[in-house]
């Protein structure tokens, strides 16, 4: 069952080649497609095309939205914490009338750190399952873990006499 020759460039030598018309890796006998087909591979699933080596896989991509979103949340938390510390320093003793606001901000901070942690885990899963760079996901997971440990330690310290 030989098909027509691929149209892109010069025909490759006999071997396993990704056929974009069927979205499968098929055996190319040097002049046409045979009926032999491989199961889908990461190379064929992520856009390898005629003439590329399906064994190499796709090049790592830098796109990992959840990991980047987790890093952005961490930066927002840090900048917000610095702004709150500056405000507390500027107000001095008058800060006592705004304690309720700091309680609300603590709840917001807790929600953001939990959201960042979940996004970091999702980013890590994406980085493991897809050919994406893992740097953002690892940093997001490390930084959110440090934030959670700090939050737990701070709350335990507030309970001690």
C-alpha positions in Angstrom: 0.0 0.0 0.0 2.3 2.7 -1.2 1.1 6.3 -1.3 2.2 9.3 -3.1 5.6 10.8 -2.3 5.8 13.6 0.2 5.9 17.1 -1.4 8.3 18.8 1.0 11.8 18.9 -0.5 13.7 15.8 -1.5 12.4 12.4 -0.5 14.1 10.9 2.6 15.9 7.6 2.7 13.9 4.5 3.8 12.9 4.6 7.4 10.3 5.7 9.9 9.1 9.2 9.0 6.3 11.3 10.3 3.5 11.7 7.7 1.6 15.0 8.4 -1.3 14.0 6.1 -2.2 11.1 8.4 -0.6 12.5 11.6 1.2 9.2 12.1 4.8 7.9 11.9 4.9 5.5 9.0 7.5 3.5 7.2 8.8 5.3 4.1 10.4 2.7 1.7 12.3 5.4 -0.2 9.6 5.9 -2.8 6.3 5.7 -1.0 4.5 5.0 2.2 3.9 1.4 3.3 1.0 0.1 5.5 3.4 -0.1 8.6 2.5 2.5 11.3 4.0 3.3 14.7 2.0 4.3 17.7 2.0 8.1 18.3 5.3 9.5 19.8 6.0 12.8 21.5 7.7 13.9 18.3 4.7 13.3 16.2 2.3 14.6 18.8 4.1 18.0 19.0 4.5 18.9 15.5 7.5 17.1 14.0 7.1 17.0 10.3 8.4 15.3 7.2 12.1 15.0 7.2 12.7 15.3 10.9 13.9 12.5 13.1 11.0 11.2 15.2 13.5 9.8 17.8 14.7 13.3 18.7 11.4 14.6 20.0 10.3 18.2 20.0 12.5 20.9 21.2 11.7 22.2 24.7 9.4 25.1 24.8 9.5 27.9 27.3 5.7 28.1 27.5 4.4 27.0 30.9 1.6 29.3 31.9 0.8 28.0 35.3 4.4 28.1 36.4 4.8 31.7 35.2 1.5 32.6 36.9 2.8 31.2 40.2 6.0 33.2 39.9 4.0 36.4 39.2 1.8 35.7 42.3 5.0 35.3 44.3 6.4 38.6 43.0 3.1 40.4 43.8 3.1 38.9 47.3 6.7 40.1 47.9 6.0 43.6 46.6 2.8 43.8 48.6 4.6 42.6 51.8 7.2 45.3 51.3 4.6 48.0 50.8 2.7 46.9 53.9 5.9 46.9 55.9 6.7 50.4 54.7 3.2 51.5 55.6 3.5 50.0 59.0 6.8 51.7 59.6 5.4 55.0 58.4 2.3 54.9 60.6 4.2 53.9 63.8 1.8 53.7 66.8 -1.2 54.8 64.7 -1.1 51.3 63.1 -3.2 49.9 65.9 -6.4 51.4 64.3 -5.7 49.4 61.1 -5.2 45.9 62.6 -8.4 44.6 61.0 -6.9 45.5 57.6 -3.8 43.5 58.3 -6.0 40.5 59.2 -7.7 40.8 55.8 -4.4 41.2 54.1 -3.1 38.1 55.9 -6.1 36.1 54.5 -5.4 37.4 51.0 -1.7 36.5 51.4 -2.7 33.0 52.5 -5.0 32.6 49.5 -2.3 33.8 47.1 0.3 31.5 48.5 -2.0 28.5 48.2 -3.0 29.5 44.6 0.7 30.0 43.7 1.5 26.5 45.2 -1.3 24.8 43.2 -0.2 26.6 40.0 3.4 25.6 40.7 2.4 21.9 41.0 0.3 22.2 37.8 3.3 23.8 36.1 5.5 21.0 37.3 3.1 18.4 35.9 3.0 20.2 32.6 6.8 20.4 32.6 7.2 16.7 33.1 4.5 15.6 30.6 5.4 18.0 27.8 8.7 19.0 26.3 8.8 22.3 28.2 11.6 23.8 30.3 11.3 23.0 33.9 13.1 26.0 35.3 10.0 28.2 36.0 8.1 25.3 37.5 11.0 24.3 39.8 11.5 27.9 41.0 7.8 28.4 41.6 7.5 25.2 43.6 10.6 26.1 45.7 9.5 29.7 46.4 5.9 28.7 47.3 7.2 25.9 49.5 9.4 28.5 51.3 6.4 30.8 51.6 4.3 28.1 53.1 7.0 27.0 55.6 7.4 30.6 56.6 3.7 31.1 57.1 3.4 27.9 59.2 6.5 28.9 61.3 5.1 32.4 61.8 1.8 31.1 63.0 3.4 28.5 65.3 5.6 31.2 66.7 2.6 33.5 67.4 1.0 30.6 69.5 4.1 30.2 71.7 4.3 32.2 75.0 
